[in-house]
Structure formats: C-alpha cells, structure tokens
Amino acid sequence: QVQLQESGPGLVEPWQTLILTCTVSGGSIKSNGYYWTWIRQAPGKGLEWMGCIGYSGATDYSPRLKSRTVISRDTSKSQFTLQLTSVTPEDTAVYYCVKARGDYMYENWGQGTQVTVSS
C-alpha cells in the first residue's frame, strides 16, 4: 500500500549540505505508531541507521551523525527530508527512506538513491 520515493542530488561537493526528500504515497506520515527513517549503505559496508522522525514530529538520530543531521517533515506534501551537513567522500552511499514500526522493524523501503561526494 504505502510507497516511498527518494529524490535529491546524485553528486554533492565536499563540505556542502546534502538534502534528500522522501515522498510518501498510500499512507499518512502522521499515522500513529510509525517512524519515518533514513538509512544508508556505503560501498562495501553494511546498512547504517541515520535517524528518524515520528508521527508526532519528534526526531531521533544516530550518535555518530547527530551533529550533522536534521530530519524534518512537511505533512501537507506527505514528505520528509534529510539534511546532512559538511559532507565528505565518506558520506558517499546509497540512501534509503524507510517506514518503520519501531527499532529494526522496517516495513517499507524506497528504492534508494545514490549520492556521491566529490569535487
């Protein structure tokens, strides 16, 4: 039922800010009990949970990325966004937006979008 689609730049220069948008269809991002999540996978590495925003608007972030990460939402557009500041080549990854019920309880994934950090 619910579908998620990531959008944003495929190439970002070092020290700039990455902004990705996830558009949700077939469901409400204000539905009780769901968390809207960003996960990434760098080349040759495992999945890395970045953070999420809940149906109430409360956010939670990975300690490793918290200082550089902001997740927000626009309920009128059924979208939530990821902002990652001061990017480096180590931020090169496929970025996914995900609908979750709780910790590790991922129900729906976007297709993922490749982001390369390079000058």
C-alpha positions as CSV (number, residue, x, y, z in Angstrom):
1,Q,0.0,0.0,0.0
2,V,2.5,2.6,1.1
3,Q,5.2,3.6,-1.3
4,L,8.3,5.7,-0.6
5,Q,10.5,7.5,-3.2
6,E,13.8,9.3,-2.5
7,S,14.8,12.3,-4.5
8,G,17.7,14.7,-4.5
9,P,21.2,15.3,-6.0
10,G,23.4,12.4,-7.1
11,L,26.6,14.5,-6.7
12,V,27.5,16.8,-3.8
13,E,30.7,18.7,-3.3
14,P,32.7,18.2,-0.1
15,W,31.7,20.4,2.8
16,Q,28.4,21.2,1.3
17,T,25.0,20.2,2.6
18,L,23.1,17.1,1.2
19,I,19.4,17.4,1.1
20,L,17.2,14.4,0.2
21,T,13.5,14.2,0.1
22,C,11.3,11.2,0.6
23,T,7.8,11.3,-0.8
24,V,5.2,9.0,0.8
25,S,2.2,7.8,-1.1
26,G,-0.6,5.5,0.0
27,G,-0.3,6.4,3.7
28,S,0.0,9.3,6.1
29,I,3.2,10.3,7.7
30,K,1.2,11.3,10.7
31,S,-0.2,7.9,11.2
32,N,0.1,6.8,14.8
33,G,2.8,4.3,15.6
34,Y,5.1,4.8,12.6
35,Y,8.6,6.3,12.3
36,W,10.0,7.7,9.1
37,T,13.6,6.7,8.8
38,W,16.8,7.4,6.8
39,I,19.2,4.5,6.3
40,R,22.3,4.5,4.1
41,Q,24.8,1.9,2.8
42,A,28.3,2.9,1.8
43,P,30.2,0.8,-0.8
44,G,31.3,-2.5,0.7
45,K,29.7,-1.7,4.1
46,G,26.5,-2.6,5.9
47,L,23.4,-0.6,6.4
48,E,23.7,2.4,8.7
49,W,20.7,3.8,10.5
50,M,20.9,7.6,10.4
51,G,17.8,8.7,12.2
52,C,14.0,9.1,12.1
53,I,11.1,11.3,12.7
54,G,8.0,10.0,14.4
55,Y,4.3,10.6,13.7
56,S,4.4,13.2,16.4
57,G,7.3,15.1,14.8
58,A,9.8,14.0,17.4
59,T,13.2,13.1,16.0
60,D,16.0,10.6,16.9
61,Y,19.5,10.5,15.4
62,S,22.5,8.2,15.3
63,P,25.1,9.5,17.8
64,R,27.7,9.2,15.1
65,L,25.8,11.6,12.8
66,K,23.7,13.7,15.1
67,S,25.9,16.8,14.9
68,R,25.5,16.9,11.1
69,T,21.9,15.6,10.7
70,V,18.5,17.1,10.6
71,I,15.3,15.2,9.7
72,S,12.1,17.2,9.1
73,R,8.7,16.7,7.5
74,D,6.1,18.5,5.5
75,T,2.8,16.9,6.2
76,S,1.0,18.9,3.6
77,K,3.2,17.4,0.9
78,S,3.5,14.0,2.5
79,Q,7.3,14.3,2.6
80,F,10.1,14.0,5.0
81,T,13.7,15.2,4.4
82,L,17.2,14.5,5.3
83,Q,19.8,17.3,5.7
84,L,23.4,16.2,6.2
85,T,25.9,19.0,6.5
86,S,29.7,19.1,5.9
87,V,29.7,16.0,3.7
88,T,32.9,14.2,2.8
89,P,33.7,11.4,0.4
90,E,33.0,9.0,3.3
91,D,29.3,10.0,3.0
92,T,29.1,8.5,-0.4
93,A,26.4,5.9,-0.2
94,V,23.0,4.7,-1.3
95,Y,20.5,6.5,0.8
96,Y,17.1,4.9,1.6
97,C,14.0,6.3,3.2
98,V,12.1,3.7,5.2
99,K,8.8,3.3,7.1
100,A,9.3,1.6,10.4
101,R,7.1,0.4,13.3
102,G,10.0,0.6,15.8
103,D,13.7,-0.4,16.2
104,Y,14.7,-2.6,13.3
105,M,11.0,-3.1,12.4
106,Y,11.2,-1.9,8.8
107,E,8.1,-2.3,6.8
108,N,8.6,-0.4,3.6
109,W,11.7,0.8,1.7
110,G,12.2,3.3,-1.0
111,Q,14.3,2.1,-4.0
112,G,17.3,4.1,-2.7
113,T,19.3,6.9,-4.3
114,Q,23.0,7.0,-5.0
115,V,24.8,10.0,-3.6
116,T,28.4,10.6,-4.4
117,V,30.5,13.3,-2.6
118,S,33.3,14.5,-4.9
119,S,34.8,17.7,-6.1
